[in-house]
Amino acid sequence: MKRSDCWEGKISAGLGGAITVYALHQTADSDLHGALETPISFTLMVHHIVLYRLKPEVTPARVEEMMMNARMQLLKIPEVLSIKCGKRIDPETEWPFFLAIDFESMDKFAMFRDDSIYVKFVEEVVKPNTEDSLTLDFEMDPGKDVRFS
């Protein structure tokens, strides 16, 4: 393959999990020029999952209320991209309730944890009804940087 048939690129990582991919364009004279770099920004998204063990006195009706409150309250927080919550199917499952929340970046996740709506949700819904939790945080495929769309 001759050089005129090649494309080159570079990747740089920034703070908060941001990744920028630079595509280098070819010119008519088959030479690659860095001056023609086009930034394509991506963010390493975060998938936050919390499994909860409920207190013995928590009824199925209360679990339904917890699910409703989670969706109604946590979706008010601007940093939350999506939320899923649910209850166990198998009564023998160790963790009968879960929350799964997606964030655009680690920075947005940090902002979420400090948000007054989230703090209130934890104090009024989570703590009175749960006795233990298991938190799992995952980095997901990069998402499009919505600041440039």
N, C-alpha and C positions, 0 to 999 in steps of 0.2 A: 504494500500500500504506500503510495507516495504521500508526502506531507500535505498536499492540497486536499486529500481525502480525509484528513483527520480533524477531529474536534477535541479540544482539551477543556478542562475545567478545574476548579479548585473549591474546596470546602473550608469554611471557617466557623468555629464555634464561639458563641458569645455567652454573656451572662444569662442566667435564668433558663438555660436549655435551648436558647435560640441557635439555629443553624442557618447559615447563609451559603447557598450554592451559587457559584459564579460560572456562567456558561460563557466560554470564549468563542466569539464568532470568527468565521473565516472572512478574509477580504478577497477581492478579485485577484490580487497578486499571490494568492495561496499562502500568505504569511499570517500567523495568528498574532493579534495585537491585544495586549491587556487593556488598552484604552477602550476597547469595545465590550468590556465585561458587562453582563446584565445580571444584577443580583436577583436571586429567587430565594425568598426567605421562608424558612420553615421553623416551627416551634415543636419541641418535644412535649407532647401532650402527656397529662398525668391522669391515670385512672386510680381513684381512691376507693377502696372497699373496706367496710367495717362490718364484721360479723359480731352479733351481740348474743349473749346468754341472758335470758330474761329472769327476773325475780319470780319465785313460785306463784305469787298472788296475781300476776299479770294474766288477764283473761284474753280470749281470742278477740273480743270486742275492743279491748284496749290496744291490741296489736293493730287492728284496723285503724284506730284513731292515730296511732303512731305513724302509720304509713301515710295517712291523709295529711297529718301535720308536717311530715318530712317534705312531701311534695309542695304543699302550700307555702311553707315558710322558706325552705332552702332555695326554691326557684326564684325567690325575690332577690337573691344575692347576685349581683351582676357578673361575678367571676365564674359562676356555675354554668357550664355549657349544657349539661344534662344530668338527670338524677334518675336512679332506679332504686326501688326498695321493695322488699318482699318478705314473705313469711314462709316457714318451712312447709314442705309437703309431708315428709316422713316425721311422725311424732317423736321418733328416737334421735333425730338430728340434734347434735350438741349445740348448734348455733341457730336458734329458731327465727332470728330476724336479721336482715342485712340492709345496708345502704351502699350504693355504688354511685360515685359522683365523678364526672369528667371535668378537667380543667385544661385551659389552653397552655399553661406553663406552670413551672414550680413557683414562679412569682405570684401568679393568680391563686394558686393553692395556698400560699402563705397569707395572702390578703383575705381569703375565705376564712381561714382559721381565726383571724382577728376580728372578723365581722360581728357586729353586735347581734344580728339576727341568728347567726350560728351559735354564738355564746349562749343566747337565751334558749335556743332549741336544746342545747346540751343540758342546761340547768333545769328546764321545765319538762322535757320529754325523755331524754336519754337517761339521765341519772336516777330519776324516780322509778324507772321501769327496768333497768338492767343491772346485772351484778358483775358482768365481765365482758370484755370485748377483745377482738383480734383485728388488728389493722394491717391491711396489705396495700401498699402503694406500688403502682407499676408505671413504667414509662411506655407510652404507646407510639405507634408510627407517627412521624411528624405530620402535623396538620398545616394547612395553608395559613400563613400569617394574615389574619383578617384585617390588620391595619392597612394593608395595601390593596384591599379588594373593594 
